[in-house]
Amino acid sequence: MNRSVLVIFFSFILLNVNGQFTRHIVQFTYKGSGGYSLSSPNAYLSGKALQRRARYNIAQDSTDLPVNPAFIDSLRKAGNVTILSSSRWLNQALIQTTDASALSRIARLPFVRRTTPIGSSYNRADLPADKFADEKIETISRTGMQSLQVDALDYGNAYGQIHIHEGEYLHNAGFQGQGITIAMLDGGYQNFNNNRALDSIRNSGRLLGTWDFVKNESSVSEDHPHGLYCLSIMAANLPGLYVGSAPKASYYLFRTEDTGSEFPVEEHYWAVAAEQADSLGVDMISSSLGYSEFDQSSFNYTYAQMDGNTTMVTRAADLAAKKGILVCNSAGNSGGDPWKYIIAPADGDSVLAIGATNVSGAPAWFTSFGPSADGRVKPDVASVGDDTYVVIPNGAIARGDGTSFSNPNLAGLIACLWQAFPEFNNMEIIDAVKRSSSRYTNPDNRIGYGIPNMRQAYQYLLEKKYANILREKWVKVFPNPLQNESSILIRAREDGAIQYQLMDMSGRLLRTGSEMGQQGRYARFTMGDIGSLPTGVYILKIINGKATETIRLLK
């Protein structure tokens, strides 16, 4: 079974590939300056990308520098060679040629480490028209479902797959993905530009761009619908029928998968798309793709190579994470196959690999097994991928199976969680998601740490945020000098009442508040309309049992 995880179920025709490969990777030994400098990153990274790196203290390094243009020119001049793309992270170029003498000349260039055949671009009658034709997608007759409670969003058919994570807790608090940018890497987004479920992201300018890395063109709407299914799980907004897990996030749609064949060249496309996402300053990558077997068996990976360090796509995914991007990837659908294991890049140590359950939380029979070859917990977590509701190209509601679908469902909720806590980096958010999961203390090889709970993840991050604020003191006022809605943050010293008193310098009581506290837990008071108070010095007194604290405040 082919495991390129536009992941639902499909069969493929094993090709008898005797012809010459037409696509080759050229790897370089070094970069050289190429006219670029780490001290001038705005030449190759957007302002938003630089802001992300500054926010999380991520320094530029040599992997950020573009491939040396002089190297590319030399490849072009070697003969009948077409340059298709280049990867700065992996320091390599993808070329197309049938010119054996040109390949020989390229291999002798002093800055070339090696050339490797990686794929073909044939159009043969024995190729399957659609290697994902056996995806289980079933259109449903129901037009909506009743939620079990009144929520800010009327999820319709999507309610169960949101509720299993208490995702409505984030949405009800106003966190619906605003300000988070997600790059989707997939095999096509058929009719996304006319689909009624995506009107919201189109009309509000939150569909930020598209690119087809397979064909080197901007159009992705005529290709395979798999990416459209995944996009709908996050971005659809049809109140009462279907509302996705991050309906107010912003999206880039990248096509990296050639659905007519399976070769490692698609790993290069993935890497280049991830680099583009980084350059654009995206926050997250959602990818329902993966690799272990190919149409030419000599390219196949072994389970031992699922070690987080070997495959091209996994190295690219981990580099994306190193740049501050939160990478979510399907674990794979091989649980019922002889292979049975996760596929790349789900094996990455910095990639959140997402397995599949049904809406009741039982592992799906097809979800790929862990651990990684080096013994790490994989998949990391799980979401609904068995009878997941999606929107199809004509705007109808359907359901299907696959970790392809569990991945974007959870990725969208993680976007909402990160929106609530932008001060934490990608790996801290992933850690909170794992800690909130149903099997965190007893992970297994089917669903890893289990099913995340967004309420618990939110509470964990809130307490961590408060702990950071109160690193040195048990009482903190922010902002100070006082402004409207200034807050008092207190870590209780003992069980019992916590009281604050705000007084002027004469001792006149101006504000007060009290609530019951638990030792080690946090209480937060908002002092209300500070704007009505005159400029001056004020006294804040905190009382928690025998513990007291007095702070001078300015306005």
Stockholm file with secondary structure:
# STOCKHOLM 1.0

chainA/1-555         MNRSVLVIFFSFILLNVNGQFTRHIVQFTYKGSGGYSLSSPNAYLSGKALQRRARYNIAQDSTDLPVNPAFIDSLRKAGNVTILSSSRWLNQALIQTTDASALSRIARLPFVRRTTPIGSSYNRADLPADKFADEKIETISRTGMQSLQVDALDYGNAYGQIHIHEGEYLHNAGFQGQGITIAMLDGGYQNFNNNRALDSIRNSGRLLGTWDFVKNESSVSEDHPHGLYCLSIMAANLPGLYVGSAPKASYYLFRTEDTGSEFPVEEHYWAVAAEQADSLGVDMISSSLGYSEFDQSSFNYTYAQMDGNTTMVTRAADLAAKKGILVCNSAGNSGGDPWKYIIAPADGDSVLAIGATNVSGAPAWFTSFGPSADGRVKPDVASVGDDTYVVIPNGAIARGDGTSFSNPNLAGLIACLWQAFPEFNNMEIIDAVKRSSSRYTNPDNRIGYGIPNMRQAYQYLLEKKYANILREKWVKVFPNPLQNESSILIRAREDGAIQYQLMDMSGRLLRTGSEMGQQGRYARFTMGDIGSLPTGVYILKIINGKATETIRLLK
#=GR chainA/1-555 SS CCCCCSCSCCCCCCCCCCSCCCEEEEEESCCCCTTCCTTCGGGTSCHHHHHHHHHTTCCCCGGGSCCCHHHHHHHHTTSSCEEEEEETTTTEEEEECCCHHHHHHHHTSTTEEEEEEEECCCCCTTSCSCTTTTCCEEECSCCCCCCSSCCSSCCBTTHHHHHTTTHHHHHHTTCSSTTCEEEEEESCCTTTTTCGGGHHHHHTTCEEEEEETTTTBSCCTTSCSHHHHHHHHHHCEETTTEECSSTTCEEEEEECCCTTCCCTHHHHHHHHHHHHHHHHTCSEEEECCCBSCCSSGGGCCCGGGCSSSSSHHHHHHHHHHHTTCEEEEECCSCTTSSSCBCCBTTTCTTSEEEEEECTTSCBCTTSCBCCCTTSCCCSCEEEECSSEEEECTTSCEEEECSHHHHHHHHHHHHHHHHHHCTTSCHHHHHHHHHHTSTTTTSCBTTTBTCCCCHHHHHHHHHHHHHHHHTSSCSEEEESSSCCTTCEEEEECSSSEEEEEEEEETTCCEEEEEEEEECTTCEEEEECCCCTTSCSSEEEEEEEETTEEEEEEEEC
#=GC SS_cons         CCCCCSCSCCCCCCCCCCSCCCEEEEEESCCCCTTCCTTCGGGTSCHHHHHHHHHTTCCCCGGGSCCCHHHHHHHHTTSSCEEEEEETTTTEEEEECCCHHHHHHHHTSTTEEEEEEEECCCCCTTSCSCTTTTCCEEECSCCCCCCSSCCSSCCBTTHHHHHTTTHHHHHHTTCSSTTCEEEEEESCCTTTTTCGGGHHHHHTTCEEEEEETTTTBSCCTTSCSHHHHHHHHHHCEETTTEECSSTTCEEEEEECCCTTCCCTHHHHHHHHHHHHHHHHTCSEEEECCCBSCCSSGGGCCCGGGCSSSSSHHHHHHHHHHHTTCEEEEECCSCTTSSSCBCCBTTTCTTSEEEEEECTTSCBCTTSCBCCCTTSCCCSCEEEECSSEEEECTTSCEEEECSHHHHHHHHHHHHHHHHHHCTTSCHHHHHHHHHHTSTTTTSCBTTTBTCCCCHHHHHHHHHHHHHHHHTSSCSEEEESSSCCTTCEEEEECSSSEEEEEEEEETTCCEEEEEEEEECTTCEEEEECCCCTTSCSSEEEEEEEETTEEEEEEEEC
//
